[in-house]
Amino acid sequence: MTTDKPDNRSGPQILKYVVEELGAVVTRLEPAADFDKAIIGYEKADEEVKLVYGYDNLVDVMQQLLQDPNQHDVDDPDGYFAAQEFVEYNTIRALDYIPNPPIIKYTEYDSED
C-alpha cells in the first residue's frame, strides 16, 4: 500500500489526477464540492485506490460552511466544536456504510516527554 500526494497538488487537483490519470473510481465525501479541498492524497493497494482526507482539513472546511455572522456562541465563538461534531457524527460514522470508503488521516502531534 502506498500513500501519495502527487507534486504537492491541492485536493481538487489530486482528485482530478486520481480519476483521470489513474482511472480510479473513488468515493468522495459530501458535500464533495467543499470537502474536495480537504483531500491530502490517495492510497493505492493492488487495484483499489482510496482518497485520503485530512481530519483537520475537514473540520476547517466545515467550520467555514457553518459560520453564521448573525450567531455568536459564547462557548464556541469560532464554530470549531460544532464543525468537529458535524465531521465526527455525520461524516466519519458514515464510513462504515459506504463502499470503498476514503481514509481519514489525523494529525500526529509530537509529545514532549
Helices and strands as residue ranges (DSSP letters): E 2-4, G 6-8, H 11-16, I 17-21, H 32-35, G 36-38, E 39-45, E 48-54, H 55-66, H 80-86, I 87-92, G 93-97, E 103-105
